[in-house]
Amino acid sequence: MSDPSPASSPLATRLISIAVASALLMEFIDSTALSTALPTLAHAFAVDPIHLKLALTSYILALAVFTPASGWAAERFGARRVFLSAMTVFLLGSALCGQSRSLETLVASRIVQGIGGAMMTPVARLIVVGSTPKDKLLTAMGWFTMPALVGPLIGPPIAGLVLSVADWPWIFYINLPVGLLGVIAVMRFVPRSEPKPDLGRFDTTGFVLSALAVSGLVVVAETAGVGLLPPWAQIALLALSIACGFVYLRIAKRTGRPILDLTLLRYPTYRASLVGGTLVRLGIGASPFLMPLLLQVALGWSPLKASFVTLATGVGVLSARPFASKISQAFRLPHRPDCVRHPDGAVHRRARLLPSGHAHGRDDDRPAAGRLLSVQPVHRHQHHRLCRRAGNLDGGRLEPYRP
């Protein structure tokens, strides 16, 4: 992808990370504030509070459907342009949510928000990675991910305070000043990236099939047991989703660049993180929705009082962050290295041999400590890792290198 040029100074790197992180801050404040305001919205719309979960899942559904298209859009039209457009769509959706007067219009407005959110976070990561020198990438990602910790902390108290002094539409209107400041910061600090008009055709067929499969499964899961759809409609929708998913699997094998590259599942680490992360998120994602309902509907707490319980959860997450690395290292399982060093000093990847012309030998002009064997991918869109040697030849260790 045509990424911006790496920033020339640590200050520029930090400013770029903070500028694009404003999108994450806005998104996390919005989601956590809305969870706190669900009982108030249920009273305003005169609906069962459990039906308000559609306002949350419609946003997540839009994320699931449109996120796969973000990479192609960023390459085709430029990451900075796509990011600014996504923020504009998200702000438009926030304004429409504030103007909603029924559950149906709120769900439709949340879908608009989700379309913007689906493009914001992935493209923001591409901007940070493309604009940051490799030796400063860890620091830049630390600044970039900070809103993921700060947003859940300040979102519930803001929602509780707003609902104590104003009406519920202001839950969505608070996104507008944050988003506008973020747009100004991105225009000021993020460098332009060149689009690629010759990128190739978008996988429209795969996008439609995957969207139908994912959205159908989500709708069936959301309407099961609540009487929103008759049983025959749920069965028909489930059958359609499974059929679309099966057709997509057949077509993706013949597509040069599918919208969802399922071949990545052959990597054990990626497969483990996907399966394990899904199970973890099932519990983590339910808590922000069920906890406000329990405290406000069942126990009769005010939104401001209930928000401090969610705030305490965020404080716990933030407090555990400094120890996360040490804990993971303490329980780390032994693994086979990605690269091995042969007696001749060359570094070889422990993988299948690539066709001739896809691997480069050692750079003999470099000193022994800096010799590099870079294995180029067979296809430029496949995720192959390069390997490098760290240290000297005597006792130097090998580590995976991610360009």
C-alpha positions in Angstrom: 0.0 0.0 0.0 1.1 3.6 -0.6 1.8 4.7 2.9 2.9 8.1 4.0 6.7 8.6 4.3 8.2 7.8 7.7 8.2 10.8 10.0 11.5 12.5 10.4 11.4 13.3 14.1 10.1 11.7 17.3 7.8 14.6 17.8 6.2 14.2 14.3 5.7 10.5 15.0 4.0 11.3 18.2 1.8 13.9 16.7 0.7 11.6 13.9 -0.2 8.8 16.4 -2.2 11.2 18.6 -4.0 12.7 15.6 -5.3 9.4 14.3 -5.9 8.1 17.9 -8.6 10.8 18.2 -10.8 8.5 16.1 -10.4 5.6 18.6 -11.1 7.9 21.5 -14.3 9.1 19.9 -15.3 5.5 19.1 -14.7 4.2 22.6 -16.4 7.1 24.3 -19.4 6.6 22.0 -19.8 2.8 22.7 -19.3 3.0 26.5 -21.5 6.0 26.9 -24.3 4.4 24.9 -24.2 1.3 27.0 -24.7 3.4 30.1 -27.6 5.2 28.5 -29.5 2.1 27.3 -32.2 2.2 30.1 -32.8 5.9 29.5 -33.2 5.3 25.7 -35.6 2.4 26.4 -37.8 4.7 28.5 -37.6 7.4 25.8 -38.5 5.0 23.0 -41.1 3.1 25.1 -39.5 -0.3 24.2 -38.2 -3.2 26.2 -34.6 -2.5 27.4 -33.4 -5.8 26.0 -34.4 -4.7 22.5 -32.0 -1.8 22.7 -29.2 -4.3 22.1 -30.0 -3.8 18.4 -28.5 -0.3 18.8 -25.2 -2.0 19.8 -25.2 -5.0 17.5 -26.2 -3.0 14.4 -23.0 -1.0 14.8 -20.9 -4.2 15.3 -22.6 -5.7 12.3 -21.6 -2.7 10.1 -18.0 -3.1 11.4 -17.9 -6.8 10.5 -19.3 -6.2 7.0 -17.3 -3.1 5.9 -13.9 -3.6 7.7 -12.6 -6.1 5.1 -13.0 -3.4 2.5 -10.9 -0.9 4.4 -7.5 -2.2 3.2 -8.4 -2.1 -0.5 -10.0 1.4 -0.1 -6.9 2.8 1.6 -4.6 1.5 -1.1 -6.9 2.6 -4.0 -7.7 6.1 -2.8 -5.0 6.9 -0.2 -5.0 6.2 3.5 -5.3 9.9 4.6 -8.3 10.6 2.3 -10.1 7.4 3.4 -9.5 8.1 7.0 -10.9 11.7 6.8 -13.9 10.4 4.9 -14.5 7.7 7.5 -14.4 10.3 10.3 -16.9 12.4 8.4 -19.3 9.5 8.0 -19.0 8.6 11.7 -19.8 12.2 12.7 -22.8 12.3 10.4 -24.0 9.0 11.9 -23.6 10.6 15.4 -25.7 13.6 14.4 -28.4 11.3 13.0 -28.4 9.2 16.2 -29.1 12.4 18.2 -32.0 13.2 15.9 -33.6 9.7 16.1 -37.0 9.4 17.7 -37.6 5.7 17.3 -35.6 2.4 17.7 -35.7 1.8 13.9 -34.2 5.2 13.1 -31.6 4.8 15.8 -30.5 1.4 14.5 -30.3 2.8 10.9 -28.2 5.7 12.2 -25.9 3.4 14.1 -25.3 1.5 10.9 -24.1 4.7 9.3 -21.8 5.2 12.3 -20.5 1.6 11.9 -19.6 2.2 8.2 -17.4 5.1 9.3 -16.0 3.1 12.3 -15.1 0.2 10.0 -12.8 2.4 8.0 -11.4 4.5 10.8 -9.5 2.0 13.1 -7.9 -0.3 10.4 -6.8 2.7 8.2 -5.5 4.5 11.3 -3.2 1.6 12.0 -2.0 1.6 8.5 -1.2 5.4 8.8 0.7 4.9 12.0 2.8 2.0 10.6 3.5 3.7 7.3 4.4 7.0 8.9 6.7 5.7 11.7 10.3 4.5 11.4 10.7 0.9 12.4 12.7 1.7 15.6 10.0 4.1 16.8 7.0 1.8 16.0 6.5 0.4 19.5 6.4 3.9 21.0 4.0 5.1 18.3 1.7 2.2 18.8 1.7 2.9 22.5 0.4 6.4 21.9 -2.0 5.1 19.3 -3.6 2.5 21.6 -3.9 4.8 24.7 -7.5 5.9 23.8 -8.5 2.2 24.0 -7.7 2.5 27.7 -8.8 6.1 28.3 -12.1 5.8 26.4 -13.8 3.2 28.6 -12.6 5.1 31.6 -14.2 8.4 30.8 -17.1 7.3 28.6 -19.5 6.0 31.4 -18.9 9.0 33.7 -19.5 11.4 30.8 -22.7 9.6 30.0 -23.9 9.6 33.6 -23.1 13.3 33.9 -24.8 14.2 30.6 -27.9 12.2 31.5 -28.0 14.0 34.9 -28.1 17.5 33.4 -29.3 17.1 29.8 -31.4 14.8 27.5 -30.1 11.6 25.9 -29.3 13.0 22.4 -26.3 14.7 23.9 -24.7 11.3 24.4 -24.1 11.3 20.6 -23.5 15.1 20.2 -20.4 14.9 22.4 -18.7 13.1 19.5 -18.9 16.1 17.3 -16.3 18.4 19.0 -14.0 15.5 19.5 -14.3 14.4 15.9 -13.9 17.9 14.5 -10.7 18.4 16.5 -9.5 15.0 15.2 -10.2 16.0 11.6 -8.2 19.2 12.0 -5.3 17.4 13.6 -5.2 14.8 10.9 -5.3 17.4 8.1 -2.5 19.3 9.9 -0.1 16.5 10.9 -0.7 13.4 8.8 1.2 13.4 5.5 -0.6 12.6 2.2 -0.4 9.2 0.7 -0.5 8.5 -3.0 -3.5 6.4 -4.3 -3.0 3.4 -6.6 -5.4 3.7 -9.5 -4.0 0.5 -11.0 -4.5 -1.6 -7.9 -7.0 -3.9 -9.6 -10.7 -4.7 -9.3 -12.5 -4.9 -6.0 -13.8 -8.3 -5.0 -17.4 -7.2 -5.3 -18.8 -10.8 -5.4 -16.9 -11.9 -2.4 -17.9 -8.7 -0.5 -21.6 -9.2 -1.2 -21.4 -12.9 -0.3 -19.5 -12.4 2.9 -21.7 -9.5 3.9 -24.9 -11.6 3.5 -23.4 -14.5 5.4 -22.2 -12.4 8.3 -25.2 -10.2 8.6 -27.6 -13.1 8.3 -26.0 -15.0 11.1 -25.9 -11.9 13.3 -29.6 -11.1 12.7 -30.6 -14.6 13.5 -28.6 -14.6 16.7 -30.1 -11.2 17.7 -33.8 -12.1 17.0 -33.8 -15.6 18.4 -36.1 -15.8 21.4 -37.3 -12.2 21.4 -40.2 -12.5 18.9 -38.9 -9.9 16.4 -39.0 -12.4 13.5 -41.3 -15.4 13.0 -39.5 -18.8 13.2 -39.9 -19.6 9.5 -38.1 -16.3 8.7 -35.3 -17.1 11.0 -34.8 -20.5 9.5 -34.9 -19.1 5.9 -32.4 -16.4 6.9 -30.1 -18.9 8.5 -30.2 -21.2 5.4 -29.4 -18.2 3.2 -26.4 -17.2 5.4 -25.0 -20.7 5.3 -25.4 -20.9 1.6 -23.7 -17.6 1.0 -20.8 -18.6 3.2 -20.4 -21.9 1.4 -20.4 -20.2 -2.1 -17.9 -17.6 -0.8 -15.5 -20.4 0.3 -15.6 -21.9 -3.2 -15.2 -18.6 -5.0 -12.4 -17.3 -2.7 -10.1 -20.2 -3.7 -10.2 -18.9 -7.3 -9.9 -15.2 -6.5 -6.5 -13.6 -6.7 -7.2 -11.2 -3.9 -10.3 -12.2 -1.9 -12.0 -9.7 0.4 -11.4 -12.2 3.3 -8.2 -14.2 2.9 -9.0 -17.4 4.8 -5.6 -18.9 4.0 -4.3 -16.9 6.9 -5.9 -19.5 9.2 -3.1 -22.0 8.3 -0.8 -20.0 10.6 -1.2 -21.6 14.1 -0.6 -18.4 16.0 -3.2 -16.5 14.0 -5.7 -19.3 14.3 -5.2 -19.6 18.1 -5.6 -15.9 18.6 -8.7 -15.8 16.6 -10.4 -18.8 18.3 -9.2 -17.8 21.8 -9.9 -14.1 21.3 -13.5 -14.9 20.1 -14.3 -16.8 23.3 -12.8 -14.0 25.5 -14.7 -11.3 23.7 -18.0 -13.1 24.1 -17.7 -12.4 27.8 -16.0 -9.0 27.6 -18.5 -7.8 25.1 -21.6 -8.8 27.1 -20.6 -7.0 30.3 -20.9 -3.4 29.1 -24.4 -4.2 27.8 -25.8 -6.3 30.8 -24.2 -4.4 33.7 -26.0 -1.1 33.1 -29.3 -2.9 32.7 -28.8 -4.8 35.9 -27.8 -1.7 37.9 -30.4 0.7 36.5 -33.4 -1.5 35.7 -33.1 -4.2 38.3 -31.5 -2.2 41.2 -32.9 1.2 40.3 -29.5 3.0 40.3 -29.1 6.4 38.5 -27.0 6.5 35.3 -24.3 8.5 37.1 -24.0 6.0 40.0 -24.0 3.0 37.7 -21.3 4.5 35.5 -18.8 4.3 38.4 -19.0 0.5 38.4 -18.0 0.5 34.7 -15.4 3.0 35.5 -13.9 0.7 38.2 -13.7 -2.1 35.6 -11.7 0.2 33.3 -9.4 1.2 36.2 -8.7 -2.5 36.8 -7.8 -3.0 33.1 -5.5 0.0 33.1 -3.8 -1.1 36.3 -3.1 -4.5 34.9 -1.4 -3.2 31.8 2.1 -2.8 33.3 2.1 -6.4 34.4 0.6 -7.9 31.3 4.0 -8.4 29.5 5.7 -10.1 32.5 2.7 -12.4 33.1 2.6 -13.5 29.5 6.3 -14.2 29.6 6.0 -16.2 32.8 3.4 -18.5 31.2 4.9 -18.5 27.7 5.1 -21.9 26.0 8.2 -23.0 24.2 8.0 -22.5 20.5 10.0 -23.4 17.5 12.0 -20.5 16.1 11.0 -19.1 12.7 14.6 -19.0 11.5 17.6 -21.3 11.9 21.3 -20.5 11.5 23.4 -23.0 9.5 27.2 -23.5 10.1 27.9 -21.4 7.0 26.5 -18.3 8.7 23.5 -18.0 6.5 20.0 -17.6 8.0 17.4 -19.9 6.7 13.7 -19.9 7.3 12.2 -23.1 8.7 9.6 -23.4 5.9 9.0 -24.8 2.5 11.4 -23.7 -0.2 10.3 -20.9 -2.5 10.6 -21.0 -6.3 13.8 -19.6 -7.8 14.0 -15.9 -7.8 12.0 -15.3 -4.5 14.9 -15.5 -2.1 18.0 -13.4 -1.8 21.2 -14.6 -0.4 23.4 -13.0 2.2 24.5 -9.4 1.6 28.3 -10.0 1.4 28.9 -6.2 1.6 27.6 -6.1 5.1 29.6 -7.3 8.2 28.8 -10.7 9.5 26.6 -9.4 12.3 24.3 -7.7 9.8 23.9 -10.4 7.2 20.4 -10.6 6.0 18.4 -13.2 4.2 15.1 -11.7 3.1 12.5 -14.2 1.8 10.2 -12.4 -0.5 6.6 -13.6 -0.7 5.4 -15.6 -3.7 2.4 -13.2 -3.9 2.7 -9.7 -2.7 -0.5 -9.8 -0.7 0.5 -13.0 1.2 1.8 -12.5 4.8 5.3 -14.0 4.8 7.8 -13.0 7.4 11.4 -12.0 6.8 14.1 -13.3 9.1 17.1 -11.5 10.4 20.0 -12.2 12.6 20.4 -10.3 15.8 23.8 -10.0 17.5 27.0 -11.6 16.1 27.7 -14.9 14.7 29.0 -16.3 18.0 26.0 -16.8 20.2 23.8 -14.3 18.4 20.1 -15.0 18.6 17.6 -15.1 15.8 14.3 -13.3 15.9 11.4 -12.8 13.4 11.5 -9.6 11.5 8.3 -7.9 10.5 9.0 -5.2 7.8 
